[in-house]
Amino acid sequence: MRIKTFSLNSDHQVIVKIVKELFSLFHIEVGEDFEEADFGRWDIRNEQLAGNPVRVVTRLILDGRETLERRAEGKEDERESAAVHRIIKLNLYWILRERFGFPAAPWGILHGVRPTKIVHRWIREGLPEKDILSRLEADYACSREKAELIVPLAFRQLPFLKTSDERTVSIYIGIPFCLTRCLYCSFPSNILPEETKLREFMGVLAKDLAAAKDAVLRYGFRIQNIYIGGGTPTSLPDNFFAEMVDMVYNAFYGEDIVEFTIEAGRPDSITGAKISCMTEHHVTRVSVNPQTMQERTLRRIGRRHTPEDIVAMFYALRSAGIPHINMDLILGLPGETAEDVEDTMRKVVALGPDDITLHALALKRGSNLKLMLDENEHVELPDDEETRRMSKTAMRYIHDAGMHPYYLYRQGYMSGQLENLGCCREGAEGMYNIQIMEEHQTILGIGGAATTKVVDFKEHRMKSSFHAKDLATYLRDIDIYIEKRNRLLEEVYGGQEELASC
Ligand code: SF4
């Protein structure tokens, strides 16, 4: 649907964002330049009525002729501003659906990255499971299917979340290099540079690691998980890889470590020497990311390995005794159908991985894929319906393999309005995945494009400090980024020395 322009009786950023999210959800395009449009002008008027509980009326006026109206009220346990924003979104969602017959969105108006957060809040407040399910449907127009996905998943996370406290942290190390750039990638990864640049990176990384280690000692942190990601850490040449793993191990490995993960990404980046290095350093989890087992798709998305390479890499890791192997797949890749996903799932499940993460393709700014679409190049992308068929097929294999979903997050512009879903066999839950996705634990970010996330338990919010996304800036300004991380840690943990002994 196309409209030429719209107006809002508020320029509050959150309200503008809400409206834009709904337009995007229902594929409503806005443009003064459209030669043909379904409507010339929409006026959206929201009014908060006096009294308690919060009540909001939303009106949508179409071309000044037709007025549609909906009203709703907030809940006792909602903050006033949160209730107002939710109701505006819910009102407009229903007005648009009822007037134009748009199909139900699987997640309703739950647009955030972490839909489980609201579920965890209700769990903490003591709401029983059936009430949480009902509120997701009533308050957020979430489908029963998605509600029944995240509510049991959130309950399943509870014992893992309980293993952490204010002084328990995880360490993330970003190695921002890859062998080639995938079509859909929007990460700030760099094609592996020559040796001099790598040497410079290692020097800066050593400084970054040392500063983070000082912080760990200063605040008495207990390290629960180490995660080396990127990029593709295994794209480093063998000698650099061994040196990097050794530095990380010496800085942070200790008896409290529950999980030590390395992303191995692609089979063309792995060697026997790297596998030996990982086992020698007690790596517990390796992520192998085939994305698909369809050879023509691998070529299409810019990977230069075959499905057979993935199988060989999997068995090499298994026979080396890596305890947990995770495999990432993407639903909605160019040119794929649900039948391709079925074939991929059959091949992946046959290997017996401990964990399978199902991603839905997200069209992100900065990716070559988005660029091609923006420039009207032909890319054969499966539509939402087909991607949902893919998801159903994949989930059938997950259940048949005895796996269950254990963490979930969403991104903007996801194919099929789906989600990224981590599934594993019993006992193979990735602790780091749960802690980071639920923003329940402080994560110290080290390396290229890394983010430090500090949980402020007093203010109940997450505060972040970002290393430069661009490699040259990271290398040049490392002292500035270390200082920013230190300041953030001091802001939250400074003056709480008494907790260090807890
Ligand atoms: S392997 Fe990952 S980080 Fe590297 S280019 Fe592909 S998607 Fe991007």
Residues whose N, C-alpha, C, O or C-beta is under 5 A from the ligand:
A	BS01	SF4	C178 T180 R181 C182 C185 F187 S189 G230 G231 T232 G265
